[in-house]
Amino acid sequence: MAVSSLDILNLSHSFKDVCEAHAKSPECLSCTLRLLLEYNLIQANLEYSRRFCCAPQAPDDAASKNCKKEFPDRHIDCGIAECNMMGIAAGLATTGKVPFASTFAMFAAGRAFEQVRNSIAYPKINVKIGATHGGISVGEDGATHQCCEDFALMRVIPGMVVACPSDDIEAKAMVEAAYEHVGPVYMRFGRLAVPVINDRPDYKFELGKGIVLREGKDLTIIANGLCVAPALEAAEKLAADGVDAKVINIHTIKPLDEELVVAAAKETGKVVTVEEHSVIGGLGGAVCECLSEKAPVPVKRIGVNDVFGESGPATALLEKYGLDAEGIYKQIKEFV
């Protein structure tokens, strides 16, 4: 059956509302990717008449309310039952629909891992997972809800595409690409507002293809998600010190754009990976696995260093864990 003829169904677990200060960031070109996921799914439903939009028991979630209001006949409330939600999504996909199952990353990749593996990936079911609130920028919710292991968990599942957008433009393009892709896709969206960096006329999104954002000859910085913008800032700081850094946005961790990664490593001789995830098993792990076989060069992995997160303001946590522009800059300076 052709993908264009399939239905879309968004199953969403309950959310806590994102603070209005996040949604209405002082930076006019910023937005919370979690809200954009819901918005993009609504827009997708408007474009494809047979698509479904489903949300959970979340009375205070404006985004879910809007989805339910626009498409009440294509909205399923799965309640606080993430494992069951994945099973429902798998079942619906076998009837020709394209479900988008959405919940916190901690529950999508963590709690429901068995269902994602055995009910979706193993039989190659066409389910899309929109995992929100990934990484330490979940903030005050603390370590139990700050999933810094989801890339690793999802990347190891055979046939699973794993991706994480860097801004709202990329989030929209990713949702559309996930729909067009036949097979399971895991997308991680953050809670914190991020600046727009992909508002260029030549911007093109393709799953499995990285994007060079800045040319450089001394080292390569490879980042994804929330960390792309501060990686670019760090590159500018390095330039002031005479270090010319190439910056690549690897929005798709699996399949990794090995051709681009290897070419950049050979060109610059050193690689730094930056991610809001454990340094084990995520983007850094994928890049190291690739380069160890095809282009061995020194690699510095910047991320969460094998520890759990903690409760606190999101921006303060990013600073503490060295994932803001200044922290990334200092770690790279020590490396070079």
TIDODO-593352 format. One line per 8 residues: their letters; for each residue x, y, z of C-alpha. Coordinates in nm, 4 decimals, decimal comma, always signed. Each point is the difference from the previous one (the first is absolute). Layout:
<rs>
A> X Y Z | ... .
</rs>
This chain:
<rs>
MAVSSLDI> +0,0000 +0,0000 +0,0000 | +0,1381 +0,3408 -0,0910 | +0,0911 +0,2234 +0,2904 | -0,2039 +0,2892 -0,1382 | -0,3171 -0,2039 +0,0400 | +0,0577 -0,0835 +0,3635 | -0,1738 +0,1607 +0,2930 | +0,1828 +0,2001 +0,2647 .
LNLSHSFK> -0,0737 -0,0602 +0,3642 | +0,1648 +0,1924 +0,2808 | -0,0142 -0,1808 +0,3334 | +0,1198 +0,2219 +0,2792 | +0,0660 -0,0759 +0,3651 | -0,0790 +0,2676 +0,2576 | +0,2261 +0,3075 +0,0095 | +0,0711 +0,2718 +0,2528 .
DVCEAHAK> -0,0486 +0,3379 -0,1672 | +0,3180 +0,1684 -0,1093 | +0,0460 +0,3244 +0,1869 | -0,1302 +0,3008 -0,1916 | +0,3410 +0,1573 +0,0414 | +0,1339 -0,2802 -0,2206 | -0,2712 +0,0220 -0,2621 | +0,0286 +0,3816 -0,0066 .
SPECLSCT> +0,3763 +0,0248 +0,0079 | +0,1601 +0,3444 +0,0010 | +0,1850 -0,1239 -0,3091 | -0,2558 +0,0625 -0,2733 | +0,1433 -0,2760 -0,2166 | -0,0341 -0,2804 +0,2510 | -0,2595 -0,2536 +0,0958 | -0,0437 -0,3154 +0,2038 .
LRLLLEYN> +0,0384 -0,3043 -0,2225 | -0,2501 -0,1971 +0,2082 | -0,2754 +0,2463 -0,0889 | +0,1146 +0,0013 -0,3593 | -0,0379 -0,3767 -0,0171 | -0,3674 +0,0329 +0,0877 | -0,0461 +0,2976 -0,2332 | +0,1653 -0,1798 -0,2896 .
LIQANLEY> -0,2177 -0,3049 +0,0483 | -0,3094 +0,2204 -0,0124 | +0,1261 +0,1626 -0,3190 | +0,0666 -0,3446 -0,1447 | -0,3562 -0,1038 +0,0750 | -0,1257 +0,3043 -0,1893 | +0,2035 -0,1027 -0,3045 | -0,0963 -0,3669 +0,0027 .
SRRFCCAP> -0,3711 -0,0565 +0,0538 | +0,0330 -0,3596 +0,1179 | +0,2508 +0,0760 +0,2714 | -0,0817 -0,0454 +0,3655 | +0,0998 +0,2146 +0,2960 | -0,0202 -0,1595 +0,3438 | +0,0953 +0,1362 +0,3401 | -0,0071 -0,1232 +0,3599 .
QAPDDAAS> -0,1571 +0,0904 +0,3245 | +0,1577 +0,3450 +0,0236 | -0,2642 +0,2570 +0,0897 | +0,2501 +0,2848 +0,0398 | +0,1967 -0,0686 -0,3179 | -0,0931 +0,2681 -0,2524 | +0,1699 -0,1770 -0,2893 | -0,1849 -0,3269 +0,0628 .
KNCKKEFP> -0,3255 +0,1896 +0,0454 | +0,0462 +0,1644 -0,3381 | +0,0675 -0,3325 -0,1670 | -0,3092 -0,1529 +0,1566 | -0,2097 +0,3055 -0,0859 | +0,1031 -0,0016 -0,3663 | -0,0278 -0,3748 -0,0518 | -0,2221 -0,1570 +0,2675 .
DRHIDCGI> -0,0584 -0,3119 -0,2100 | +0,3741 -0,0544 -0,0389 | +0,1029 +0,0493 +0,3605 | +0,0683 -0,2839 +0,2442 | +0,0561 +0,0580 +0,3696 | +0,2311 -0,2775 +0,1172 | +0,0222 +0,1247 +0,3567 | +0,3051 -0,0607 +0,2144 .
AECNMMGI> +0,0817 -0,3314 -0,1688 | +0,2994 +0,0443 -0,2275 | +0,0624 -0,3697 -0,0626 | -0,3615 -0,0497 -0,0977 | +0,0214 +0,3075 -0,2248 | +0,2813 -0,1581 -0,2012 | -0,2046 -0,3168 -0,0402 | -0,2983 +0,2034 -0,1188 .
AAGLATTG> +0,2210 +0,1841 -0,2465 | +0,1376 -0,3268 -0,1359 | -0,3483 -0,1430 -0,0408 | -0,1273 +0,3084 -0,1792 | +0,2982 -0,0042 -0,2348 | -0,0908 -0,3509 -0,1115 | -0,3343 +0,1353 -0,1224 | +0,1649 +0,2526 -0,2319 .
KVPFASTF> +0,0208 +0,3013 +0,2295 | +0,3212 +0,1850 +0,0901 | -0,0087 +0,0565 +0,3762 | +0,2091 +0,2673 +0,1713 | +0,0410 -0,1173 +0,3599 | +0,1093 +0,2848 +0,2255 | +0,1124 +0,0180 +0,3611 | +0,3015 +0,1027 +0,2095 .
AMFAAGRA> +0,3269 -0,1515 -0,1292 | +0,0459 -0,1695 +0,3366 | -0,3214 -0,1942 -0,0528 | +0,0180 -0,0489 -0,3777 | +0,3551 -0,1359 -0,0049 | +0,0244 -0,1181 +0,3605 | -0,3237 -0,1364 +0,1389 | -0,1358 -0,1208 -0,3332 .
FEQVRNSI> +0,3281 -0,1376 -0,1374 | -0,1240 -0,3588 -0,0204 | -0,3144 +0,0980 -0,1891 | +0,1965 +0,2238 -0,2377 | +0,2485 -0,2794 -0,0644 | -0,2310 -0,2999 -0,0241 | -0,3315 +0,1457 -0,1188 | +0,1275 +0,2739 -0,2336 .
AYPKINVK> +0,3599 -0,0546 -0,1146 | +0,0157 -0,3804 -0,0112 | -0,2972 -0,0339 -0,2393 | +0,1098 +0,3193 -0,1817 | -0,3225 +0,1846 +0,0807 | -0,0424 +0,3512 -0,1433 | -0,0261 +0,1930 +0,3283 | +0,1484 +0,3439 +0,0692 .
IGATHGGI> +0,1009 +0,0856 +0,3568 | +0,0066 +0,3663 +0,1022 | +0,1946 +0,0013 +0,3253 | -0,0144 +0,3320 +0,1831 | +0,1840 +0,1448 +0,3002 | +0,3311 -0,1659 -0,0834 | +0,3281 +0,0753 +0,1795 | +0,0826 +0,2042 +0,3102 .
SVGEDGAT> -0,1804 +0,3103 -0,1298 | -0,3212 -0,1494 +0,1361 | +0,1185 +0,2040 +0,2970 | -0,1909 -0,0088 +0,3264 | -0,1567 -0,3410 -0,0702 | +0,3346 -0,1476 +0,0997 | +0,1997 -0,3146 -0,0682 | -0,2961 -0,2393 -0,0181 .
HQCCEDFA> -0,1371 +0,1882 -0,3017 | +0,3263 +0,1171 -0,1602 | +0,0624 -0,2744 -0,2530 | +0,3632 +0,0100 -0,1091 | +0,0038 -0,3604 -0,1193 | -0,2648 -0,0055 -0,2735 | +0,2305 +0,0340 -0,3015 | +0,1945 -0,3040 +0,1210 .
LMRVIPGM> -0,3118 -0,2035 +0,0753 | -0,1646 +0,0724 -0,3333 | +0,3170 -0,0115 -0,2115 | +0,0709 -0,3598 +0,0979 | -0,3408 -0,1191 -0,1255 | +0,0316 -0,1470 -0,3518 | -0,1703 +0,2082 -0,2685 | -0,0823 +0,2951 +0,2252 .
VVACPSDD> +0,0689 +0,3472 -0,1397 | +0,1124 +0,2386 +0,2774 | -0,0134 +0,3771 -0,0479 | +0,0033 +0,3256 +0,1976 | -0,0751 +0,3448 -0,1511 | +0,1992 +0,3159 +0,0715 | -0,2838 +0,2538 -0,0370 | -0,3654 +0,0430 -0,0983 .
IEAKAMVE> +0,0709 +0,0002 -0,3747 | +0,1797 -0,3304 +0,0306 | -0,2684 -0,1398 +0,2317 | -0,2669 +0,0607 -0,2629 | +0,2135 -0,1490 -0,2768 | +0,0795 -0,3004 +0,2180 | -0,3651 -0,0786 +0,0718 | -0,0758 +0,0142 -0,3712 .
AAYEHVGP> +0,3003 -0,2187 -0,0852 | -0,0966 -0,2511 +0,2690 | -0,3451 -0,0304 -0,1560 | +0,1474 -0,0637 -0,3438 | +0,2449 -0,2591 +0,1351 | -0,1428 -0,3515 +0,0116 | +0,1073 -0,1572 +0,3276 | +0,0462 +0,0935 +0,3672 .
VYMRFGRL> +0,1433 +0,3420 +0,0823 | +0,0992 +0,1400 +0,3403 | +0,0066 +0,3805 +0,0216 | +0,1187 +0,1804 +0,3115 | -0,1325 +0,3504 +0,0737 | +0,1153 +0,2261 +0,2825 | -0,1931 +0,2086 +0,2488 | +0,2147 +0,3129 -0,0044 .
AVPVINDR> -0,0436 +0,2751 -0,2606 | +0,2775 +0,0116 -0,2595 | +0,1020 +0,2644 -0,2550 | -0,0727 -0,0515 -0,3689 | +0,3172 -0,0853 -0,1940 | -0,1369 -0,1631 -0,3160 | -0,1854 +0,2977 -0,1496 | +0,2033 -0,0089 -0,3190 .
PDYKFELG> -0,1437 -0,0215 -0,3526 | +0,2299 -0,2928 -0,0822 | -0,0970 -0,2045 +0,3075 | -0,0870 -0,3588 -0,0858 | -0,0855 -0,2787 +0,2428 | +0,0612 -0,3645 -0,0751 | +0,0057 -0,2839 +0,2505 | +0,3513 -0,1404 +0,0247 .
KGIVLREG> +0,1698 +0,3044 -0,1522 | +0,1946 +0,2462 +0,2138 | +0,0230 +0,3736 -0,0700 | +0,3199 +0,2060 +0,0002 | -0,0812 +0,3276 +0,1765 | +0,3492 +0,1447 +0,0151 | +0,3168 -0,0828 -0,1906 | +0,3298 -0,0360 +0,1824 .
KDLTIIAN> +0,3408 -0,1660 -0,0301 | +0,1317 -0,0544 +0,3545 | -0,2638 -0,2320 +0,1490 | -0,3574 -0,1159 -0,0520 | -0,2822 +0,0532 +0,2495 | -0,2873 -0,2440 -0,0507 | -0,3175 +0,0826 +0,1937 | -0,3724 -0,0642 +0,0029 .
GLCVAPAL> -0,3191 +0,1291 +0,1569 | +0,0203 +0,2760 +0,2574 | +0,3811 -0,0068 -0,0143 | +0,0352 +0,1150 -0,3612 | -0,0580 +0,3705 +0,0725 | +0,2518 +0,0208 +0,2888 | +0,2468 -0,2046 -0,2070 | -0,0164 +0,2717 -0,2651 .
EAAEKLAA> +0,0562 +0,2650 +0,2682 | +0,2953 -0,1954 +0,1339 | +0,1458 -0,0148 -0,3515 | -0,0101 +0,3785 -0,0190 | +0,1785 +0,0251 +0,3350 | +0,2636 -0,2416 -0,1253 | +0,0427 +0,2065 -0,3159 | +0,0915 +0,2982 +0,2164 .
DGVDAKVI> +0,2807 -0,2159 +0,1399 | +0,1191 -0,0979 -0,3461 | -0,1642 -0,3447 -0,0050 | -0,2049 -0,0586 -0,3151 | -0,2769 -0,2493 +0,0793 | -0,2258 -0,1773 -0,2463 | -0,3519 -0,0517 +0,1422 | -0,2317 -0,2790 -0,1137 .
NIHTIKPL> -0,3596 -0,0574 +0,1043 | -0,0554 -0,3762 +0,0148 | -0,3751 -0,0002 +0,0616 | -0,0231 -0,3716 -0,0823 | +0,2074 -0,2171 +0,2320 | -0,1131 -0,3161 -0,1722 | +0,0602 -0,0487 -0,2839 | +0,3111 +0,2116 +0,0535 .
DEELVVAA> +0,1318 +0,2013 -0,2944 | +0,3293 -0,1888 +0,0047 | +0,1192 +0,1457 -0,3278 | -0,0201 +0,3555 +0,1343 | +0,1467 -0,0915 +0,3400 | +0,2970 -0,1852 -0,1511 | +0,0689 +0,2756 -0,2534 | -0,0035 +0,2673 +0,2729 .
AKETGKVV> +0,2289 -0,2054 +0,2246 | +0,2522 -0,0471 -0,2796 | -0,0174 +0,3678 -0,0886 | +0,0452 +0,1463 +0,3494 | +0,1775 -0,2781 +0,1918 | -0,1967 +0,0430 +0,3243 | -0,3674 -0,0466 +0,0896 | -0,2158 +0,1209 +0,2888 .
TVEEHSVI> -0,3547 -0,1289 +0,0529 | -0,2547 +0,1988 +0,2010 | -0,3349 -0,1360 +0,1172 | -0,2538 +0,0335 +0,2809 | +0,0346 -0,3699 +0,0716 | +0,2394 -0,2348 +0,1733 | +0,3427 -0,0113 -0,1622 | -0,0586 -0,3753 -0,0098 .
GGLGGAVC> -0,1989 -0,1474 -0,2870 | -0,1385 +0,3139 -0,1616 | +0,1336 +0,2322 -0,2696 | +0,3520 -0,0168 +0,1404 | -0,0103 -0,3768 +0,0098 | -0,1296 -0,0233 -0,3558 | +0,2697 +0,2353 -0,1312 | +0,2769 -0,1843 +0,1876 .
ECLSEKAP> -0,1183 -0,3370 -0,1297 | +0,0076 +0,1350 -0,3537 | +0,3375 +0,1731 +0,0223 | +0,1764 -0,2828 +0,1826 | -0,0610 -0,2166 -0,3054 | +0,0234 +0,2487 -0,2854 | +0,2064 +0,3031 +0,1050 | +0,1662 -0,0214 +0,3434 .
VPVKRIGV> +0,0538 +0,3507 +0,1389 | -0,0070 +0,1509 +0,3515 | -0,3602 +0,0453 +0,1172 | -0,1375 +0,1969 +0,2953 | -0,3529 -0,0883 +0,1116 | -0,1909 +0,2804 +0,1735 | -0,3233 -0,0929 +0,1715 | -0,1270 -0,1389 +0,3292 .
NDVFGESG> +0,2940 -0,1845 +0,1541 | -0,1509 -0,3262 +0,1277 | -0,2019 +0,1669 +0,2760 | -0,3673 +0,0617 +0,0670 | -0,1474 +0,3468 -0,0335 | -0,1473 +0,2092 +0,2793 | -0,2779 +0,2480 +0,0639 | +0,0578 +0,3641 -0,0896 .
PATALLEK> -0,0636 +0,2717 -0,2591 | +0,0721 -0,1367 -0,3472 | +0,2507 +0,2669 -0,1015 | +0,1856 -0,0345 +0,3305 | +0,0240 -0,3756 -0,0485 | +0,1349 +0,0354 -0,3525 | +0,2651 +0,2356 +0,1377 | +0,0885 -0,2341 +0,2861 .
YGLDAEGI> +0,0345 -0,2982 -0,2330 | +0,2090 +0,1987 -0,2468 | -0,2526 -0,0030 -0,2822 | -0,0358 +0,3759 -0,0435 | +0,2178 +0,1902 -0,2478 | +0,2606 +0,0955 +0,2607 | +0,0218 -0,3533 +0,1365 | +0,0384 -0,1503 -0,3462 .
YKQIKEFV> +0,2641 +0,2600 -0,0881 | +0,2076 -0,0695 +0,3136 | -0,0089 -0,3778 -0,0492 | +0,1076 +0,0302 -0,3627 | +0,2818 +0,2399 +0,0948 | +0,1343 -0,2617 +0,2413 | -0,0261 -0,2634 -0,2739 | +0,1839 +0,1934 -0,2686 .
</rs>
